[in-house]
Amino acid sequence: MKMRLRFRSVGWLIVSLGTLSLLSACGGSKGSTGADAENAKDAQQAAQPEREAPPLPGEAKDMSLPPVHVADLDNGMQLNTIVADQLPVVYATLVIRSGGESDPPKLPGLSGLVAQMLKEGTSTRSSAEIAEEIEFLGADLWASSDEENTYVGIRALAGQFDVAMGILGEVASAPAFNTKELEKLKRRELDRLALSEREPQYIARRAFYRQLYGQHPYGTVDTTPQAVKRVRRQDMVQWHQKYFVGKNAFLVVAGDVDPEHVSETAKKTLGAWKAGNRAAPTYADPPSPTDRNIIVVDRPGSVQSVIYLGNLAIARANREWIPLMVSNQVLGGSAASRLFMDLRERRSLTYGAYSSIGERVEIGPFVAYASVRTEVTTEAIGAFFEHLQRIHQEAADPDELVNAKRYLS
């Protein structure tokens, strides 16, 4: 079977460079000699026990996934229940089909700030009271946001499912967006951004995605200090009211539960939501580079260069997704892939070199990346292009394909 990496030629190369700082030391103790070192090495090797060959793997077992029980609330929210009763534990995740792509242009990161504020108190309880009850239950509560979705989730013992769903429903339905808590969050975010903007990986990643996606929402890696300072409580309230509606959300529950009981509990805790409409954001298409572009971000004082190479790949629903994942695994998906074995093991240019395909509803990115010593930046970039050319033009070896498929499965 021939397998080639099916993506367009690399369109963007981001290098975060700095001045070279090189420290060197040489020599050992005055009394040491080469013969002494060799004798010590021989003695160490003789003391090591013989290694046994690892056992052979057993036969592959068929995997069967439990069925998903699907139901709908009257407000249009979809319920997905998976019964897995091996342990008396239940996980529930509420997914809002809006994330960073729905942020206002002047407030990038608003959805992420809303997600963080969900746990900071409701109309009836403070953040401390919520945290105290979660601790009493021995449960976990989390909220987060990415480019396309916002998530609110909880893990608890199956016997505490009703109580846990009550908490999840409350923080998702009635967040207070307390002004004092918002000011605390803004200070934390400003401190985090100040630290992040000193990290070369963060700088390179932000520059890479902005050039790759342009004005498309996927090009926004993080919020900005200006947006954090600008955001108001009313901005959060409006965003929450617009997108936290029944037709724009679905609930996933997995664990030692009964589907009918899940439906009943969801109706009590989330059934009062307005139906609303499913969000359909509109945004500019990402640019289509016709030639190779190189962007250098100078960072004086750095002892390493952070390298990002890549281009637009395909959407997750594309029928070529699985072959592309296998191809990427051959190229740079793990420490056994070509990039790692060459740039680290053979050339000693870096601690690790990898590549990945981003999962997105819209067109995702292909990215190859590494951090290398500044003085070997040119050699490392050349090695990347060698492997990109090879994976694009030559069929993978059968052994590489077998190992890649085993890793992914």
C-alpha positions, 0 to 999 in steps of 0.5 A: 500500500502506498502512503504519501502525506497528502497536503499542500507544500509548506507555506509558512516557516516561522523561526524564533531566533536570538543571539547565541550564548555558548558556554563550554568547559573542558578537561577533568581532574588532573590525575585522570587518564584515558586508560582509567576512563576506559577501565572504568567503562569496561568494569561498568559494562561487565557489571550490567546484567544480561537483558532478556528479550521482551515477551511477544504481544498477544493476539489482538482483541476485537474492540466493541464500544457501548451504544450511545443512547440519544434523546432530546429535551423539549428545548432542543438540547441533545442528550447522549448517554453511554452506560459503562458500569465497570466502576461506580463513577459518572462523567457528565460534559455539557458542550456549547457549540460556540467557542473562540470563533464566536468571540467579538473581533475586539474581544478575542478570548471572551469565550475562554474568560466566560468559561473561567467565570462559570466556576466563580459563583452563581446567583445563589452560591459563591465560588467558595461554596461551590468548591466546598461542595465539590470537595465534600462529594469527592468530585471534580468540576471544570470549564474550558473553551477552545476554537469551536466549543465551550465545555462544562464538565463534572466527575462524581460517584454514580450515587451522587449523580443527581447532586453533581448534575445539579451543580453542573446545571447551576454553574452553566445556567446561572453564573453570577459573573461577579464584578470582584471575581472578574477583576481577580480573573483579569489580574490573573490573566494579565500576569499569565499573558506577561509570562507567556509573551516571554516564552519563545514557543508561545511567541512562535506559535502565535505568529505561525497561526496568525500568518497561517489563518489570517483573519480566520478565528483559528488564527487567534491563539490567545486573548490579548492584554488589551482585550482583557482590560476592555472586557466588562461584565455585560460582555460576558452576560450577553455572550452567555445569554446568546450561546447557552441555549438548548439548540446550541448545546448537547450533554454527554453522560458516561458511566454507571447510569441509567439512560432514562434517569439521565433524561429525567435529571437533565430535564430538571437541571437543564430543561428550563433553558430557552431553545434559542438557535444553533450558532452559525458564525461567519468569518473570512476564509484563511489565506491560500499561500502560493509560495513559501513564506519565511517569518523570523521573530527576533528574540535577543538573548535566546539560546535556542531557535523555535521552528514551526513549519506548516500549511493548511491541511484538511477538515476532520470530516474529510474522507482523507483524514485517516490516511493523512493521520497515518502518513503524519505518524510515519513523518513525525507523530511520535518518538519513533517517527522519522523526524525524531529519529533523524533530528534527535537520534542521528544528528543530535540537533534537538531533544525532539522533533514532531509533526501533527494534524490539528482536528478542526471542524473547518480546515485544520493545520499541518505543523512540524516543529522543534526547538534547536540550538541556535547555531544549528538552525539552518541544518535543522530547517534543511532536515525538515524540508528533506523529510517533507519532500520525501514523505510527499513523493515516496511511498512509506516502507511497509514496516513504517506503515505497520508501526504507524497503524499499531501506534494509532490503534 
